[in-house]
Amino acid sequence: MKWLTIIGMGEDGHDGLQARARHAIATAEVIVGSERLLAFLPPHKAETHEWPQPFSAVVDRITPLRGRRTVILATGDPLNYGVARKLMTFIPFAEMEIIPHLSAFSFAASRIGWSMPDCDTLTLHGRHAANVEAFIQPDVRLLVLTEDGTTIPEVARRLVQRGFGKSALTVLENMGGPRERQSTFSAETVPSTEFSPLNTLAIHCVASPEATILSRLAGLPDNAFEHDGQLTKREVRAATLAALAPSPDKLLWDVGAGCGSVAIEWMRSARGCEAFAFEHDAERLRMIAANADRLGTPRLEIVPGKAPASLLGHAAPDAVFIGGGLGLPGVFETSWEHLKPGGNMVVNVVTIEGELHLYDLHEKHGGDLVRMEVSHLHRIGPLRALKPRMAVTQWRAQKPW
């Protein structure tokens, strides 16, 4: 039985709804929505409820309504960073109907003449503004859902800090309604205007010659991270990420995270990737947080404490990287035990003792052993020579299904 109808509504209110949506509202027993959307409705007999605060209480509000003809009003397209995704975590899709309106992205693209497939879309609504960092690239076009008017100067600050101050920002407010307004300016000339809380931000990123360009591919320059020397170096890091094989929505445990470089690059690599960074050193914990903010992964879960005790009680990972602490009793065993079947384990070591441990692990669990030796150019007086870095031995294994 389809007892729940989720209706997307725009700033044109009830008049802008298709006939099917208007019929659902007219025959509803219960209507749930924000104060703003409920105000658009004509007189009706349905019982009305505003969204609960905090929003996490939505389960308690909606679940008791099962079996009653219920309408939920959402903004725009309920499946485009909208409420429908949350509702489908506890209500089967077979019990609902979704009637979308135009999304804010579609509205914005039509207002400024951008082709949607040529844009990156993201949301900062209810999310940290640092999420925009990984999307800042030369000449890309971004469509961004904002939290409110305060998002705009914060995004502009980040663009300027990266050397993208000439980027064109277009703020589209209250699209589709009588209060619609559009304004364009550069990131370095944000006006002091008070913007409507209901706005969408379009950004055409323009890099200066001094801009910091950070690829989404693995292997960021070492100086992209704040570190104390204890980080997985660029070439080895790229090989490590390739062995870990990130894919959308997968979870990594970065054990002995140092400055967080592997966890951060894992999260930058594919949509929805998440990570836990386990580290006990207080200064490195601070560096991980700073790097996560600057490189666009504010969702990184930073876990203080000593392994293996700090590993307990967390969601099972799809992949594990051990960059430090392999010699501590129980670190490998706990990591391997919690790794999901089919998940990838990668361990890097630089000491003879560490190599001996890897030989034992390879004998017991199989996989591959690889030694990586990288040399960099250095000056020797007027001449040049390639100076080798410390060799890294890497063990790669997949946990049996």
Contacts in CASP RR format, 6 or more apart in sequence:
PFRMAT RR
TARGET T0000
AUTHOR 0000-0000-0000
METHOD contacts of the structure
MODEL  1
MKWLTIIGMGEDGHDGLQARARHAIATAEVIVGSERLLAFLPPHKAETHE
WPQPFSAVVDRITPLRGRRTVILATGDPLNYGVARKLMTFIPFAEMEIIP
HLSAFSFAASRIGWSMPDCDTLTLHGRHAANVEAFIQPDVRLLVLTEDGT
TIPEVARRLVQRGFGKSALTVLENMGGPRERQSTFSAETVPSTEFSPLNT
LAIHCVASPEATILSRLAGLPDNAFEHDGQLTKREVRAATLAALAPSPDK
LLWDVGAGCGSVAIEWMRSARGCEAFAFEHDAERLRMIAANADRLGTPRL
EIVPGKAPASLLGHAAPDAVFIGGGLGLPGVFETSWEHLKPGGNMVVNVV
TIEGELHLYDLHEKHGGDLVRMEVSHLHRIGPLRALKPRMAVTQWRAQKP
W
1 67 0 8 1.000
1 95 0 8 1.000
2 94 0 8 1.000
2 95 0 8 1.000
2 96 0 8 1.000
2 97 0 8 1.000
3 65 0 8 1.000
3 66 0 8 1.000
3 67 0 8 1.000
3 68 0 8 1.000
3 69 0 8 1.000
3 70 0 8 1.000
3 95 0 8 1.000
3 96 0 8 1.000
4 62 0 8 1.000
4 65 0 8 1.000
4 70 0 8 1.000
4 71 0 8 1.000
4 72 0 8 1.000
4 87 0 8 1.000
4 91 0 8 1.000
4 95 0 8 1.000
4 96 0 8 1.000
4 97 0 8 1.000
5 21 0 8 1.000
5 24 0 8 1.000
5 28 0 8 1.000
5 69 0 8 1.000
5 70 0 8 1.000
5 71 0 8 1.000
5 72 0 8 1.000
5 96 0 8 1.000
5 97 0 8 1.000
5 98 0 8 1.000
5 99 0 8 1.000
6 71 0 8 1.000
6 72 0 8 1.000
6 74 0 8 1.000
6 78 0 8 1.000
6 83 0 8 1.000
6 84 0 8 1.000
6 87 0 8 1.000
6 96 0 8 1.000
6 97 0 8 1.000
6 98 0 8 1.000
6 99 0 8 1.000
7 17 0 8 1.000
7 21 0 8 1.000
7 24 0 8 1.000
7 25 0 8 1.000
7 71 0 8 1.000
7 72 0 8 1.000
7 73 0 8 1.000
7 74 0 8 1.000
7 78 0 8 1.000
7 99 0 8 1.000
7 101 0 8 1.000
8 17 0 8 1.000
8 21 0 8 1.000
8 73 0 8 1.000
8 74 0 8 1.000
8 75 0 8 1.000
8 76 0 8 1.000
8 77 0 8 1.000
8 78 0 8 1.000
8 99 0 8 1.000
8 100 0 8 1.000
8 101 0 8 1.000
9 16 0 8 1.000
9 17 0 8 1.000
9 21 0 8 1.000
9 37 0 8 1.000
9 40 0 8 1.000
9 73 0 8 1.000
9 74 0 8 1.000
9 75 0 8 1.000
9 76 0 8 1.000
9 101 0 8 1.000
10 16 0 8 1.000
10 75 0 8 1.000
10 76 0 8 1.000
10 101 0 8 1.000
10 102 0 8 1.000
10 176 0 8 1.000
10 177 0 8 1.000
11 174 0 8 1.000
11 175 0 8 1.000
11 176 0 8 1.000
11 177 0 8 1.000
11 178 0 8 1.000
11 179 0 8 1.000
11 180 0 8 1.000
11 198 0 8 1.000
12 176 0 8 1.000
12 177 0 8 1.000
13 37 0 8 1.000
13 40 0 8 1.000
14 22 0 8 1.000
14 25 0 8 1.000
14 40 0 8 1.000
14 41 0 8 1.000
14 42 0 8 1.000
16 101 0 8 1.000
17 25 0 8 1.000
17 99 0 8 1.000
17 101 0 8 1.000
18 99 0 8 1.000
20 99 0 8 1.000
21 99 0 8 1.000
24 71 0 8 1.000
24 97 0 8 1.000
24 99 0 8 1.000
25 31 0 8 1.000
25 41 0 8 1.000
25 44 0 8 1.000
25 46 0 8 1.000
25 71 0 8 1.000
26 44 0 8 1.000
27 69 0 8 1.000
28 44 0 8 1.000
28 46 0 8 1.000
28 69 0 8 1.000
28 70 0 8 1.000
28 71 0 8 1.000
29 46 0 8 1.000
29 47 0 8 1.000
29 68 0 8 1.000
29 69 0 8 1.000
29 70 0 8 1.000
30 46 0 8 1.000
30 47 0 8 1.000
30 48 0 8 1.000
30 49 0 8 1.000
30 65 0 8 1.000
30 68 0 8 1.000
30 69 0 8 1.000
30 70 0 8 1.000
30 71 0 8 1.000
31 38 0 8 1.000
31 41 0 8 1.000
31 44 0 8 1.000
31 46 0 8 1.000
31 47 0 8 1.000
31 48 0 8 1.000
31 49 0 8 1.000
31 70 0 8 1.000
31 71 0 8 1.000
31 72 0 8 1.000
31 73 0 8 1.000
32 48 0 8 1.000
32 49 0 8 1.000
32 50 0 8 1.000
32 51 0 8 1.000
32 61 0 8 1.000
32 62 0 8 1.000
32 65 0 8 1.000
32 70 0 8 1.000
32 71 0 8 1.000
32 72 0 8 1.000
32 73 0 8 1.000
33 48 0 8 1.000
33 49 0 8 1.000
33 50 0 8 1.000
33 51 0 8 1.000
33 72 0 8 1.000
33 73 0 8 1.000
33 74 0 8 1.000
34 50 0 8 1.000
34 51 0 8 1.000
34 73 0 8 1.000
34 75 0 8 1.000
35 50 0 8 1.000
37 73 0 8 1.000
37 74 0 8 1.000
37 75 0 8 1.000
38 48 0 8 1.000
38 50 0 8 1.000
38 73 0 8 1.000
46 71 0 8 1.000
49 61 0 8 1.000
51 58 0 8 1.000
51 61 0 8 1.000
52 58 0 8 1.000
52 60 0 8 1.000
52 61 0 8 1.000
58 83 0 8 1.000
58 86 0 8 1.000
58 87 0 8 1.000
59 90 0 8 1.000
62 70 0 8 1.000
62 72 0 8 1.000
62 87 0 8 1.000
62 90 0 8 1.000
62 91 0 8 1.000
63 90 0 8 1.000
63 91 0 8 1.000
66 91 0 8 1.000
66 95 0 8 1.000
72 78 0 8 1.000
72 83 0 8 1.000
72 87 0 8 1.000
74 82 0 8 1.000
74 83 0 8 1.000
74 84 0 8 1.000
75 82 0 8 1.000
75 101 0 8 1.000
75 104 0 8 1.000
76 100 0 8 1.000
76 101 0 8 1.000
76 102 0 8 1.000
76 103 0 8 1.000
76 104 0 8 1.000
77 100 0 8 1.000
77 101 0 8 1.000
77 102 0 8 1.000
77 103 0 8 1.000
77 106 0 8 1.000
78 84 0 8 1.000
78 98 0 8 1.000
78 100 0 8 1.000
79 85 0 8 1.000
79 98 0 8 1.000
79 100 0 8 1.000
80 100 0 8 1.000
80 103 0 8 1.000
80 104 0 8 1.000
80 105 0 8 1.000
81 123 0 8 1.000
81 125 0 8 1.000
81 145 0 8 1.000
84 96 0 8 1.000
84 98 0 8 1.000
87 96 0 8 1.000
88 96 0 8 1.000
104 143 0 8 1.000
104 145 0 8 1.000
104 172 0 8 1.000
104 175 0 8 1.000
104 200 0 8 1.000
105 116 0 8 1.000
105 119 0 8 1.000
105 121 0 8 1.000
105 143 0 8 1.000
105 145 0 8 1.000
105 200 0 8 1.000
106 116 0 8 1.000
107 172 0 8 1.000
107 175 0 8 1.000
107 176 0 8 1.000
107 200 0 8 1.000
108 114 0 8 1.000
108 143 0 8 1.000
108 170 0 8 1.000
108 172 0 8 1.000
108 175 0 8 1.000
108 200 0 8 1.000
108 202 0 8 1.000
109 115 0 8 1.000
109 116 0 8 1.000
109 119 0 8 1.000
109 143 0 8 1.000
111 172 0 8 1.000
111 175 0 8 1.000
111 182 0 8 1.000
112 170 0 8 1.000
112 172 0 8 1.000
112 182 0 8 1.000
112 202 0 8 1.000
114 141 0 8 1.000
114 143 0 8 1.000
114 202 0 8 1.000
118 141 0 8 1.000
119 141 0 8 1.000
119 142 0 8 1.000
119 143 0 8 1.000
120 135 0 8 1.000
120 140 0 8 1.000
120 141 0 8 1.000
120 142 0 8 1.000
120 143 0 8 1.000
121 142 0 8 1.000
121 143 0 8 1.000
121 144 0 8 1.000
122 131 0 8 1.000
122 132 0 8 1.000
122 135 0 8 1.000
122 142 0 8 1.000
122 143 0 8 1.000
122 144 0 8 1.000
122 145 0 8 1.000
123 144 0 8 1.000
123 145 0 8 1.000
124 131 0 8 1.000
124 132 0 8 1.000
124 144 0 8 1.000
124 145 0 8 1.000
124 146 0 8 1.000
124 147 0 8 1.000
124 151 0 8 1.000
124 155 0 8 1.000
125 145 0 8 1.000
125 146 0 8 1.000
125 147 0 8 1.000
126 147 0 8 1.000
127 147 0 8 1.000
127 298 0 8 1.000
128 293 0 8 1.000
128 298 0 8 1.000
128 299 0 8 1.000
129 147 0 8 1.000
129 151 0 8 1.000
129 154 0 8 1.000
129 155 0 8 1.000
129 158 0 8 1.000
130 158 0 8 1.000
130 292 0 8 1.000
130 293 0 8 1.000
130 294 0 8 1.000
130 296 0 8 1.000
130 297 0 8 1.000
130 298 0 8 1.000
131 296 0 8 1.000
131 298 0 8 1.000
131 299 0 8 1.000
132 142 0 8 1.000
132 144 0 8 1.000
132 155 0 8 1.000
132 158 0 8 1.000
132 296 0 8 1.000
133 158 0 8 1.000
133 162 0 8 1.000
133 214 0 8 1.000
133 293 0 8 1.000
133 294 0 8 1.000
133 295 0 8 1.000
133 296 0 8 1.000
134 214 0 8 1.000
134 216 0 8 1.000
134 268 0 8 1.000
134 295 0 8 1.000
134 296 0 8 1.000
134 297 0 8 1.000
135 142 0 8 1.000
136 158 0 8 1.000
136 159 0 8 1.000
136 162 0 8 1.000
136 164 0 8 1.000
136 205 0 8 1.000
136 214 0 8 1.000
137 205 0 8 1.000
137 213 0 8 1.000
137 216 0 8 1.000
138 205 0 8 1.000
138 206 0 8 1.000
138 207 0 8 1.000
138 211 0 8 1.000
138 213 0 8 1.000
139 204 0 8 1.000
139 205 0 8 1.000
139 206 0 8 1.000
139 207 0 8 1.000
140 204 0 8 1.000
140 205 0 8 1.000
141 202 0 8 1.000
141 203 0 8 1.000
141 204 0 8 1.000
141 205 0 8 1.000
142 201 0 8 1.000
142 202 0 8 1.000
142 203 0 8 1.000
142 205 0 8 1.000
143 200 0 8 1.000
143 201 0 8 1.000
143 202 0 8 1.000
144 151 0 8 1.000
144 155 0 8 1.000
144 200 0 8 1.000
144 201 0 8 1.000
144 202 0 8 1.000
144 203 0 8 1.000
145 200 0 8 1.000
145 201 0 8 1.000
146 152 0 8 1.000
146 199 0 8 1.000
146 200 0 8 1.000
146 201 0 8 1.000
148 195 0 8 1.000
148 197 0 8 1.000
148 199 0 8 1.000
149 194 0 8 1.000
149 195 0 8 1.000
149 196 0 8 1.000
149 197 0 8 1.000
149 199 0 8 1.000
151 201 0 8 1.000
152 169 0 8 1.000
152 171 0 8 1.000
152 190 0 8 1.000
152 195 0 8 1.000
152 199 0 8 1.000
152 201 0 8 1.000
153 190 0 8 1.000
155 169 0 8 1.000
155 187 0 8 1.000
155 201 0 8 1.000
155 203 0 8 1.000
156 165 0 8 1.000
156 169 0 8 1.000
156 187 0 8 1.000
156 188 0 8 1.000
156 190 0 8 1.000
159 165 0 8 1.000
159 167 0 8 1.000
159 187 0 8 1.000
159 203 0 8 1.000
159 205 0 8 1.000
160 187 0 8 1.000
160 188 0 8 1.000
162 211 0 8 1.000
162 212 0 8 1.000
163 207 0 8 1.000
163 208 0 8 1.000
163 210 0 8 1.000
163 211 0 8 1.000
163 212 0 8 1.000
164 187 0 8 1.000
164 205 0 8 1.000
164 206 0 8 1.000
164 207 0 8 1.000
164 208 0 8 1.000
164 211 0 8 1.000
165 186 0 8 1.000
165 187 0 8 1.000
165 188 0 8 1.000
165 206 0 8 1.000
165 208 0 8 1.000
166 186 0 8 1.000
166 187 0 8 1.000
166 188 0 8 1.000
166 206 0 8 1.000
166 208 0 8 1.000
167 186 0 8 1.000
167 187 0 8 1.000
167 203 0 8 1.000
167 204 0 8 1.000
167 205 0 8 1.000
167 206 0 8 1.000
168 184 0 8 1.000
168 185 0 8 1.000
168 186 0 8 1.000
168 203 0 8 1.000
168 204 0 8 1.000
168 206 0 8 1.000
169 184 0 8 1.000
169 185 0 8 1.000
169 186 0 8 1.000
169 187 0 8 1.000
169 190 0 8 1.000
169 201 0 8 1.000
169 202 0 8 1.000
169 203 0 8 1.000
170 182 0 8 1.000
170 183 0 8 1.000
170 184 0 8 1.000
170 201 0 8 1.000
170 202 0 8 1.000
170 203 0 8 1.000
171 182 0 8 1.000
171 183 0 8 1.000
171 184 0 8 1.000
171 195 0 8 1.000
171 199 0 8 1.000
171 200 0 8 1.000
171 201 0 8 1.000
171 202 0 8 1.000
172 180 0 8 1.000
172 181 0 8 1.000
172 182 0 8 1.000
172 199 0 8 1.000
172 200 0 8 1.000
172 201 0 8 1.000
172 202 0 8 1.000
173 179 0 8 1.000
173 180 0 8 1.000
173 181 0 8 1.000
173 182 0 8 1.000
173 195 0 8 1.000
173 196 0 8 1.000
173 198 0 8 1.000
173 199 0 8 1.000
174 180 0 8 1.000
174 181 0 8 1.000
174 196 0 8 1.000
174 198 0 8 1.000
174 199 0 8 1.000
175 200 0 8 1.000
179 196 0 8 1.000
181 196 0 8 1.000
183 191 0 8 1.000
183 193 0 8 1.000
185 191 0 8 1.000
187 203 0 8 1.000
207 213 0 8 1.000
212 224 0 8 1.000
214 220 0 8 1.000
214 224 0 8 1.000
214 295 0 8 1.000
216 268 0 8 1.000
216 269 0 8 1.000
217 238 0 8 1.000
217 269 0 8 1.000
218 237 0 8 1.000
218 238 0 8 1.000
218 240 0 8 1.000
218 241 0 8 1.000
218 242 0 8 1.000
218 265 0 8 1.000
218 269 0 8 1.000
219 234 0 8 1.000
219 235 0 8 1.000
219 237 0 8 1.000
219 238 0 8 1.000
219 241 0 8 1.000
219 265 0 8 1.000
220 234 0 8 1.000
220 237 0 8 1.000
220 261 0 8 1.000
220 265 0 8 1.000
220 295 0 8 1.000
221 234 0 8 1.000
222 231 0 8 1.000
222 233 0 8 1.000
222 234 0 8 1.000
224 295 0 8 1.000
225 231 0 8 1.000
225 259 0 8 1.000
225 260 0 8 1.000
225 261 0 8 1.000
225 264 0 8 1.000
225 287 0 8 1.000
225 291 0 8 1.000
225 295 0 8 1.000
226 259 0 8 1.000
226 287 0 8 1.000
226 290 0 8 1.000
226 291 0 8 1.000
226 294 0 8 1.000
227 258 0 8 1.000
227 259 0 8 1.000
227 261 0 8 1.000
227 287 0 8 1.000
228 259 0 8 1.000
228 283 0 8 1.000
228 284 0 8 1.000
228 287 0 8 1.000
229 259 0 8 1.000
230 258 0 8 1.000
230 259 0 8 1.000
230 284 0 8 1.000
231 237 0 8 1.000
231 258 0 8 1.000
231 259 0 8 1.000
231 260 0 8 1.000
231 261 0 8 1.000
232 240 0 8 1.000
232 261 0 8 1.000
232 262 0 8 1.000
232 323 0 8 1.000
232 348 0 8 1.000
233 374 0 8 1.000
233 389 0 8 1.000
235 372 0 8 1.000
235 374 0 8 1.000
236 348 0 8 1.000
236 372 0 8 1.000
236 374 0 8 1.000
236 392 0 8 1.000
236 394 0 8 1.000
237 261 0 8 1.000
237 262 0 8 1.000
237 265 0 8 1.000
239 370 0 8 1.000
239 372 0 8 1.000
239 394 0 8 1.000
240 262 0 8 1.000
240 321 0 8 1.000
240 346 0 8 1.000
240 348 0 8 1.000
240 394 0 8 1.000
241 262 0 8 1.000
241 265 0 8 1.000
241 266 0 8 1.000
241 269 0 8 1.000
243 344 0 8 1.000
243 346 0 8 1.000
243 394 0 8 1.000
243 396 0 8 1.000
244 252 0 8 1.000
244 262 0 8 1.000
244 266 0 8 1.000
244 319 0 8 1.000
244 321 0 8 1.000
244 344 0 8 1.000
244 346 0 8 1.000
245 319 0 8 1.000
245 344 0 8 1.000
246 252 0 8 1.000
246 266 0 8 1.000
246 269 0 8 1.000
246 270 0 8 1.000
246 273 0 8 1.000
246 319 0 8 1.000
247 270 0 8 1.000
247 273 0 8 1.000
248 270 0 8 1.000
248 271 0 8 1.000
248 272 0 8 1.000
248 273 0 8 1.000
249 271 0 8 1.000
249 272 0 8 1.000
249 273 0 8 1.000
249 274 0 8 1.000
250 270 0 8 1.000
250 273 0 8 1.000
250 274 0 8 1.000
250 318 0 8 1.000
250 319 0 8 1.000
251 273 0 8 1.000
251 274 0 8 1.000
251 275 0 8 1.000
251 276 0 8 1.000
251 315 0 8 1.000
251 316 0 8 1.000
251 317 0 8 1.000
251 318 0 8 1.000
251 319 0 8 1.000
252 262 0 8 1.000
252 263 0 8 1.000
252 266 0 8 1.000
252 267 0 8 1.000
252 273 0 8 1.000
252 274 0 8 1.000
252 275 0 8 1.000
252 276 0 8 1.000
252 317 0 8 1.000
252 318 0 8 1.000
252 319 0 8 1.000
252 320 0 8 1.000
252 321 0 8 1.000
253 275 0 8 1.000
253 276 0 8 1.000
253 278 0 8 1.000
253 311 0 8 1.000
253 314 0 8 1.000
253 317 0 8 1.000
253 319 0 8 1.000
253 320 0 8 1.000
253 321 0 8 1.000
253 335 0 8 1.000
253 338 0 8 1.000
253 339 0 8 1.000
254 260 0 8 1.000
254 262 0 8 1.000
254 263 0 8 1.000
254 266 0 8 1.000
254 275 0 8 1.000
254 276 0 8 1.000
254 277 0 8 1.000
254 278 0 8 1.000
254 321 0 8 1.000
254 323 0 8 1.000
255 278 0 8 1.000
255 307 0 8 1.000
255 311 0 8 1.000
255 320 0 8 1.000
255 321 0 8 1.000
255 322 0 8 1.000
255 323 0 8 1.000
255 324 0 8 1.000
255 325 0 8 1.000
255 331 0 8 1.000
255 335 0 8 1.000
256 277 0 8 1.000
256 278 0 8 1.000
256 279 0 8 1.000
256 280 0 8 1.000
256 307 0 8 1.000
256 322 0 8 1.000
256 323 0 8 1.000
256 324 0 8 1.000
256 325 0 8 1.000
257 263 0 8 1.000
257 277 0 8 1.000
257 278 0 8 1.000
257 279 0 8 1.000
257 284 0 8 1.000
257 288 0 8 1.000
257 302 0 8 1.000
257 323 0 8 1.000
258 277 0 8 1.000
258 279 0 8 1.000
258 281 0 8 1.000
258 284 0 8 1.000
258 287 0 8 1.000
258 288 0 8 1.000
258 324 0 8 1.000
259 284 0 8 1.000
259 287 0 8 1.000
259 288 0 8 1.000
259 291 0 8 1.000
260 277 0 8 1.000
260 279 0 8 1.000
260 287 0 8 1.000
260 288 0 8 1.000
260 291 0 8 1.000
260 292 0 8 1.000
260 300 0 8 1.000
261 291 0 8 1.000
262 321 0 8 1.000
262 323 0 8 1.000
263 275 0 8 1.000
263 276 0 8 1.000
263 277 0 8 1.000
263 288 0 8 1.000
263 297 0 8 1.000
263 300 0 8 1.000
263 321 0 8 1.000
264 275 0 8 1.000
264 291 0 8 1.000
264 292 0 8 1.000
264 295 0 8 1.000
264 296 0 8 1.000
264 297 0 8 1.000
264 300 0 8 1.000
266 273 0 8 1.000
266 275 0 8 1.000
266 319 0 8 1.000
267 273 0 8 1.000
267 274 0 8 1.000
267 275 0 8 1.000
267 296 0 8 1.000
267 297 0 8 1.000
267 299 0 8 1.000
267 300 0 8 1.000
268 295 0 8 1.000
268 296 0 8 1.000
268 297 0 8 1.000
274 299 0 8 1.000
274 301 0 8 1.000
275 297 0 8 1.000
275 300 0 8 1.000
275 301 0 8 1.000
276 301 0 8 1.000
276 302 0 8 1.000
276 303 0 8 1.000
276 314 0 8 1.000
276 315 0 8 1.000
276 317 0 8 1.000
277 288 0 8 1.000
277 300 0 8 1.000
277 301 0 8 1.000
277 302 0 8 1.000
277 303 0 8 1.000
278 303 0 8 1.000
278 305 0 8 1.000
278 307 0 8 1.000
278 310 0 8 1.000
278 311 0 8 1.000
279 285 0 8 1.000
279 288 0 8 1.000
279 302 0 8 1.000
279 303 0 8 1.000
279 304 0 8 1.000
279 305 0 8 1.000
280 304 0 8 1.000
280 305 0 8 1.000
280 306 0 8 1.000
280 307 0 8 1.000
280 310 0 8 1.000
282 304 0 8 1.000
285 302 0 8 1.000
285 304 0 8 1.000
288 300 0 8 1.000
288 302 0 8 1.000
289 302 0 8 1.000
292 298 0 8 1.000
292 300 0 8 1.000
292 302 0 8 1.000
301 314 0 8 1.000
303 310 0 8 1.000
303 314 0 8 1.000
304 310 0 8 1.000
306 328 0 8 1.000
307 325 0 8 1.000
307 328 0 8 1.000
307 330 0 8 1.000
307 331 0 8 1.000
307 334 0 8 1.000
308 328 0 8 1.000
308 329 0 8 1.000
308 330 0 8 1.000
308 331 0 8 1.000
308 333 0 8 1.000
308 334 0 8 1.000
308 335 0 8 1.000
311 331 0 8 1.000
311 334 0 8 1.000
311 335 0 8 1.000
311 338 0 8 1.000
312 334 0 8 1.000
314 338 0 8 1.000
316 338 0 8 1.000
316 339 0 8 1.000
316 340 0 8 1.000
317 338 0 8 1.000
317 339 0 8 1.000
317 340 0 8 1.000
317 343 0 8 1.000
318 339 0 8 1.000
318 340 0 8 1.000
318 343 0 8 1.000
318 344 0 8 1.000
319 339 0 8 1.000
319 343 0 8 1.000
319 344 0 8 1.000
319 345 0 8 1.000
319 346 0 8 1.000
320 335 0 8 1.000
320 336 0 8 1.000
320 338 0 8 1.000
320 339 0 8 1.000
320 343 0 8 1.000
320 344 0 8 1.000
320 345 0 8 1.000
320 346 0 8 1.000
321 346 0 8 1.000
321 347 0 8 1.000
321 348 0 8 1.000
322 331 0 8 1.000
322 332 0 8 1.000
322 335 0 8 1.000
322 345 0 8 1.000
322 346 0 8 1.000
322 347 0 8 1.000
322 348 0 8 1.000
323 347 0 8 1.000
323 348 0 8 1.000
323 349 0 8 1.000
324 348 0 8 1.000
325 331 0 8 1.000
326 332 0 8 1.000
326 347 0 8 1.000
326 349 0 8 1.000
326 354 0 8 1.000
326 357 0 8 1.000
327 353 0 8 1.000
327 354 0 8 1.000
327 357 0 8 1.000
332 347 0 8 1.000
332 357 0 8 1.000
332 361 0 8 1.000
335 345 0 8 1.000
336 345 0 8 1.000
336 365 0 8 1.000
336 399 0 8 1.000
339 345 0 8 1.000
339 399 0 8 1.000
340 399 0 8 1.000
341 399 0 8 1.000
341 400 0 8 1.000
341 401 0 8 1.000
342 398 0 8 1.000
342 399 0 8 1.000
342 400 0 8 1.000
342 401 0 8 1.000
343 398 0 8 1.000
343 399 0 8 1.000
344 396 0 8 1.000
344 397 0 8 1.000
344 398 0 8 1.000
344 399 0 8 1.000
345 395 0 8 1.000
345 396 0 8 1.000
345 397 0 8 1.000
345 398 0 8 1.000
345 399 0 8 1.000
346 394 0 8 1.000
346 395 0 8 1.000
346 396 0 8 1.000
347 358 0 8 1.000
347 361 0 8 1.000
347 394 0 8 1.000
347 395 0 8 1.000
348 392 0 8 1.000
348 393 0 8 1.000
348 394 0 8 1.000
349 355 0 8 1.000
349 357 0 8 1.000
349 358 0 8 1.000
349 392 0 8 1.000
349 393 0 8 1.000
350 390 0 8 1.000
350 391 0 8 1.000
350 392 0 8 1.000
350 393 0 8 1.000
354 393 0 8 1.000
355 393 0 8 1.000
358 369 0 8 1.000
358 393 0 8 1.000
358 395 0 8 1.000
359 369 0 8 1.000
361 395 0 8 1.000
361 397 0 8 1.000
362 369 0 8 1.000
362 395 0 8 1.000
362 397 0 8 1.000
365 397 0 8 1.000
366 397 0 8 1.000
367 395 0 8 1.000
367 396 0 8 1.000
367 397 0 8 1.000
367 398 0 8 1.000
368 395 0 8 1.000
368 396 0 8 1.000
368 397 0 8 1.000
369 393 0 8 1.000
369 394 0 8 1.000
369 395 0 8 1.000
370 393 0 8 1.000
370 394 0 8 1.000
370 395 0 8 1.000
370 396 0 8 1.000
371 391 0 8 1.000
371 392 0 8 1.000
371 393 0 8 1.000
371 394 0 8 1.000
372 391 0 8 1.000
372 392 0 8 1.000
372 393 0 8 1.000
372 394 0 8 1.000
373 388 0 8 1.000
373 389 0 8 1.000
373 391 0 8 1.000
373 392 0 8 1.000
374 388 0 8 1.000
374 389 0 8 1.000
375 386 0 8 1.000
375 387 0 8 1.000
375 388 0 8 1.000
375 389 0 8 1.000
376 386 0 8 1.000
376 387 0 8 1.000
376 389 0 8 1.000
377 384 0 8 1.000
377 385 0 8 1.000
377 386 0 8 1.000
377 387 0 8 1.000
378 384 0 8 1.000
378 385 0 8 1.000
378 386 0 8 1.000
378 387 0 8 1.000
END
